[in-house]
Amino acid sequence: MLPKSRLLSFLVLSIGVALLVAGLVAPRFLPGDSRLPLDLTATTWTLTDDEAQTRLMTDPGGRVLDVPVTRQLHVEIQNPADEETVTLRVGETLMRDSLQEELDRLISAEVWTFGLDRTTGEFTTPATLTDQLASPVSEVPVAGVWLKFPSDAQQATYEVFEPRLRQTRPAEFAEELDINGRTIHRYRQQVEPTNVAELYASPFNTTAFADGERGYLFHSVTRDFLVDRVSGLVVEIREDVDSYYGTVDGEKREQVLLFEGQMPQQQIDAHLRAAGEIRDPAVVDTVRWVVMGVGGLLILAGLVGATGVFARRRG
């Protein structure tokens, strides 16, 4: 019968082997993958302003309505998709809350389709744009990030796509927050009044004022993106929009949209839960190496004990 010291050594050796194997196979059971999930559940951002002002574009007099307005972005994850990239379809609508028919309440509606890098959040293809109100399908060059920031988001400035301008504008890191145990970075994007008519053609980008002078659509916005640091997922958006028709030198003449949008807490919580399902790869790797290290030490101790070294020393 083996001495108790030998039996104990074999037990230690077995535990060490088990820990080493667990560390090696851990990536299959504890994925530390911060890429955009292909089965993401929180895919809608709804911003509402109960005191918004919107111009009734179909009214010859350009009447401005003081009614609640909702801006919604909804993402659909589509093929082609692989380990590195994915195709996203983003539907964006702006709708007023009034007693009109739904079509008359619709201020704007666009559908963007593009390829995206699942890790960096950067566009990988030009975007196909369908503007349901004004123009046929068109291809738009796009750059930067939009609704997915880079995984392991840094305290830095990112170029973020601004759909009204069809260009990027910088979003600067503003602060780090702890929300429901997640590290959240807030980035602020400030777009100064910009003449949209100078960027691309659209029926609503110009108008004629009562005095016959030509008017141009100007767009400005202050927008906050609250981003989960690990995954880069945007968990909340806040924005303050001021769009108006002005003279060529930017003098404001007629309001088009005045909108200060906020998301409901229930929807923010859903995005936070989705982000919480994504583990930090650095933490997973640290746990793996610690487990493998402990396993290696136990294996070494078990091998030494199994050879009878400890028993001989006691003898």
Phi, psi and omega per residue, in radians:
M1 nan 2.377 -3.112
L2 -1.207 2.521 3.061
P3 -1.058 2.708 3.124
K4 -1.036 -0.583 3.139
S5 -1.114 -0.687 3.109
R6 -1.175 -0.741 3.126
L7 -1.063 -0.750 3.116
L8 -1.107 -0.665 3.129
S9 -1.126 -0.729 3.113
F10 -1.137 -0.620 3.096
L11 -1.139 -0.787 3.105
V12 -1.076 -0.736 3.121
L13 -1.059 -0.733 -3.141
S14 -1.118 -0.746 3.131
I15 -1.121 -0.722 3.118
G16 -1.070 -0.756 3.113
V17 -1.096 -0.725 -3.141
A18 -1.091 -0.750 3.127
L19 -1.149 -0.702 3.135
L20 -1.105 -0.773 3.113
V21 -1.124 -0.716 3.130
A22 -1.058 -0.724 3.116
G23 -1.130 -0.629 -3.117
L24 -1.239 -0.662 -3.076
V25 -1.658 -0.036 -3.094
A26 -0.949 -0.681 -3.125
P27 -0.989 -0.440 -3.140
R28 -1.353 -0.423 -3.075
F29 -1.967 -0.367 3.082
L30 -2.176 1.221 -3.067
P31 -1.122 2.230 3.059
G32 -1.799 1.084 -2.990
D33 -1.873 1.960 -3.106
S34 -1.734 0.233 3.083
R35 -1.220 2.838 3.071
L36 -1.057 2.083 -3.129
P37 -1.144 2.468 3.091
L38 -1.355 -0.257 3.113
D39 -1.956 0.542 -3.131
L40 -0.991 2.321 -3.090
T41 -1.706 -0.623 -3.138
A42 -1.526 1.724 -3.003
T43 -2.221 0.290 -3.105
T44 -2.290 2.345 3.056
W45 -2.095 2.031 -3.101
T46 -2.054 2.054 -3.141
L47 -1.965 2.320 -3.076
T48 -2.261 2.468 3.026
D49 -2.275 1.982 -3.100
D50 -1.311 -0.172 -3.108
E51 -2.180 0.626 -3.109
A52 -1.314 2.805 3.041
Q53 -2.154 2.247 -3.136
T54 -2.349 2.436 3.082
R55 -1.407 2.337 3.068
L56 -1.422 1.728 -2.976
M57 -1.142 -0.458 -3.123
T58 -1.468 -0.108 -3.128
D59 -1.552 2.164 -3.106
P60 -1.009 -0.520 -3.129
G61 -1.490 -0.070 3.125
G62 1.168 0.739 -3.106
R63 -1.088 2.435 3.130
V64 -1.831 2.236 -3.117
L65 -1.790 2.379 3.045
D66 -1.772 1.500 -3.109
V67 -2.455 2.772 3.091
P68 -1.037 2.530 3.139
V69 -2.307 2.479 3.120
T70 -2.152 2.292 3.009
R71 -1.946 2.237 -3.105
Q72 -2.263 2.381 3.000
L73 -2.077 2.238 -3.139
H74 -2.250 2.251 -3.077
V75 -1.846 2.366 2.972
E76 -2.074 2.252 3.121
I77 -1.565 2.144 -3.000
Q78 -2.240 2.972 2.981
N79 -1.520 2.660 0.104
P80 -1.337 2.512 3.093
A81 -2.524 2.482 3.106
D82 -2.527 -2.821 -3.083
E83 -1.126 -0.510 -3.026
E84 -1.851 -0.656 -3.015
T85 -2.234 2.891 3.137
V86 -2.646 2.762 3.069
T87 -1.794 2.248 3.117
L88 -1.990 2.494 3.014
R89 -2.087 2.006 -3.076
V90 -1.941 2.014 3.043
G91 -1.662 2.235 -3.090
E92 -2.184 2.143 3.136
T93 -2.252 2.601 3.036
L94 -2.230 2.068 -3.006
M95 -2.404 2.394 3.089
R96 -1.596 2.690 3.123
D97 -1.772 1.824 -3.134
S98 -2.637 -3.050 -3.095
L99 -1.552 0.146 3.134
Q100 -1.327 2.981 2.985
E101 -1.155 2.736 -3.048
E102 -1.000 -0.717 -3.131
L103 -1.101 -0.626 3.127
D104 -1.320 -0.438 3.109
R105 -1.356 -0.346 -3.104
L106 -1.288 2.086 3.139
I107 -1.533 -0.797 3.094
S108 -2.718 2.695 3.114
A109 -2.632 2.225 3.140
E110 -2.411 2.611 3.058
V111 -2.211 2.127 3.136
W112 -1.906 2.312 3.080
T113 -2.233 2.248 -3.045
F114 -2.803 2.862 3.038
G115 -1.571 2.602 -3.051
L116 -2.439 2.442 3.001
D117 -1.351 2.149 -3.008
R118 -1.208 -0.341 -3.132
T119 -1.694 -0.872 -3.066
T120 -1.492 -0.341 -3.091
G121 1.363 0.055 -3.088
E122 -1.422 2.601 3.053
F123 -1.112 2.451 3.087
T124 -1.993 -0.141 3.106
T125 -2.463 2.828 2.937
P126 -1.090 2.808 -3.132
A127 -1.703 2.462 2.965
T128 -1.641 2.168 -3.072
L129 -1.995 2.246 2.998
T130 -1.997 1.963 3.086
D131 -1.738 1.854 -3.002
Q132 -1.255 -0.190 -3.104
L133 -1.790 -0.531 -2.893
A134 -2.175 -0.637 -2.931
S135 -2.505 2.846 3.090
P136 -1.305 -3.141 3.126
V137 -1.078 2.371 -3.135
S138 -2.451 2.836 3.091
E139 -1.837 2.267 -3.062
V140 -2.103 2.167 3.023
P141 -1.132 2.309 -3.115
V142 -2.299 2.733 3.139
A143 -2.666 3.016 3.097
G144 1.345 -2.692 3.116
V145 -2.137 2.974 -3.141
W146 -2.443 -1.491 -3.082
L147 -1.734 0.060 3.074
K148 -2.422 1.968 3.082
F149 -1.490 2.966 3.111
P150 -1.040 2.506 2.988
S151 -1.050 2.581 -3.031
D152 0.990 0.932 -3.093
A153 -1.012 2.369 -3.050
Q154 -1.723 2.891 3.032
Q155 -1.442 1.327 -3.004
A156 -2.528 -3.047 3.099
T157 -1.838 2.287 3.126
Y158 -2.058 2.521 3.015
E159 -1.417 2.054 -3.045
V160 -2.028 2.358 -3.111
F161 -1.153 2.357 3.098
E162 -2.036 1.827 -2.979
P163 -1.089 -0.538 -3.141
R164 -1.174 -0.633 3.140
L165 -1.552 -0.344 -3.054
R166 1.073 0.556 3.111
Q167 -2.462 2.990 3.049
T168 -1.644 2.670 2.978
R169 -2.407 2.528 -3.063
P170 -1.170 2.486 2.999
A171 -2.054 1.996 -3.044
E172 -1.615 2.469 3.075
F173 -1.065 2.305 -3.096
A174 -1.978 -0.750 -3.127
E175 -2.914 2.810 3.060
E176 -1.901 2.317 -3.084
L177 -2.163 2.719 2.991
D178 -1.978 1.928 -3.104
I179 -2.177 2.061 -3.133
N180 0.924 0.641 3.107
G181 1.419 0.023 3.114
R182 -1.807 2.503 3.049
T183 -1.458 2.058 -3.077
I184 -2.023 2.310 3.059
H185 -1.812 2.342 3.053
R186 -1.815 2.209 3.103
Y187 -2.038 2.403 -3.137
R188 -1.952 2.217 3.086
Q189 -1.934 2.097 3.136
Q190 -2.019 2.088 3.130
V191 -1.919 1.977 3.102
E192 -1.236 2.741 -3.140
P193 -0.858 2.128 -3.049
T194 -2.212 2.333 3.105
N195 -1.304 1.803 -3.070
V196 -1.174 -0.559 -3.118
A197 -1.084 -0.402 3.111
E198 -1.411 -0.193 -3.073
L199 -1.701 -0.677 3.123
Y200 -2.826 2.782 -3.104
A201 -1.523 2.419 3.063
S202 -2.807 2.538 -3.120
P203 -0.999 -0.477 -3.068
F204 -1.694 0.064 -3.106
N205 -1.427 -0.191 3.095
T206 -2.391 2.817 3.109
T207 -2.659 3.072 3.050
A208 -2.106 2.143 3.125
F209 -1.309 2.907 -3.094
A210 -1.042 -0.508 -3.134
D211 -1.501 0.113 3.103
G212 1.583 -0.172 -3.136
E213 -1.267 2.549 -3.134
R214 -1.376 2.351 3.126
G215 -1.940 2.659 -3.091
Y216 -2.199 2.505 -3.138
L217 -1.366 2.142 3.062
F218 -1.933 2.463 -3.100
H219 -2.271 2.298 3.048
S220 -2.453 2.652 -3.115
V221 -2.788 2.514 2.906
T222 -1.990 2.068 -2.998
R223 -2.259 2.340 3.068
D224 -1.889 2.264 2.999
F225 -1.880 2.147 3.028
L226 -1.762 2.047 -2.912
V227 -2.109 2.290 3.032
D228 -1.193 2.186 -3.025
R229 -1.079 -0.770 -3.040
V230 -1.174 -0.917 -3.014
S231 -1.575 -0.400 -3.039
G232 1.378 0.112 3.140
L233 -1.290 2.410 3.076
V234 -1.408 2.019 -3.078
V235 -1.711 -0.279 3.114
E236 -2.769 2.553 3.058
I237 -2.264 2.362 3.008
R238 -2.223 2.444 -3.137
E239 -2.638 2.592 3.126
D240 -2.193 1.841 -3.000
V241 -1.887 2.413 3.027
D242 -2.376 1.817 3.091
S243 -2.008 2.427 -3.074
Y244 -2.741 2.832 2.997
Y245 -1.598 2.261 3.135
G246 -2.380 3.040 3.084
T247 -1.292 3.011 -3.081
V248 -1.053 -0.470 3.129
D249 -1.613 0.140 3.011
G250 1.664 0.070 3.116
E251 -1.165 2.187 -3.095
K252 -1.272 2.228 -3.116
R253 -2.113 -0.791 -3.064
E254 -2.385 2.250 -3.137
Q255 -1.256 2.411 3.050
V256 -1.934 -0.841 3.129
L257 -2.639 2.230 3.001
L258 -2.197 1.960 -2.901
F259 -2.537 2.186 3.066
E260 -2.126 1.654 -2.959
G261 -1.669 2.445 3.077
Q262 -2.305 2.602 3.105
M263 -1.596 2.600 3.070
P264 -1.238 2.567 -3.086
Q265 -1.053 -0.621 -3.133
Q266 -1.040 -0.708 3.136
Q267 -1.266 -0.651 3.072
I268 -1.055 -0.765 3.130
D269 -1.066 -0.647 3.129
A270 -1.127 -0.701 3.106
H271 -1.183 -0.659 3.103
L272 -1.126 -0.693 3.106
R273 -1.126 -0.720 3.123
A274 -1.097 -0.711 3.102
A275 -1.170 -0.603 -3.116
G276 -1.172 -0.312 3.099
E277 -1.369 -0.126 -3.116
I278 -1.774 2.096 -3.105
R279 -1.456 2.661 3.080
D280 -1.337 2.052 -3.131
P281 -0.987 -0.608 -3.131
A282 -1.123 -0.706 3.131
V283 -1.174 -0.761 3.137
V284 -1.075 -0.757 3.129
D285 -1.113 -0.709 3.129
T286 -1.077 -0.795 3.122
V287 -1.067 -0.748 -3.140
R288 -1.041 -0.841 -3.080
W289 -1.188 -0.606 3.083
V290 -1.124 -0.821 3.130
V291 -1.058 -0.781 -3.140
M292 -1.155 -0.640 3.121
G293 -1.130 -0.800 3.110
V294 -1.096 -0.720 3.116
G295 -1.063 -0.735 3.130
G296 -1.095 -0.724 3.130
L297 -1.143 -0.723 3.121
L298 -1.146 -0.665 3.097
I299 -1.089 -0.770 3.131
L300 -1.075 -0.800 3.126
A301 -1.109 -0.703 3.138
G302 -1.140 -0.722 3.122
L303 -1.114 -0.734 3.130
V304 -1.109 -0.767 -3.139
G305 -1.165 -0.623 -3.106
A306 -1.167 -0.420 3.124
T307 -1.405 -0.059 3.097
G308 1.492 0.214 -3.125
V309 -1.037 -0.819 -3.090
F310 -1.142 -0.671 3.133
A311 -1.159 -0.702 3.123
R312 -1.121 -0.684 3.141
R313 -1.113 -0.709 3.117
R314 -1.162 -0.635 3.107
G315 -1.144 nan nan
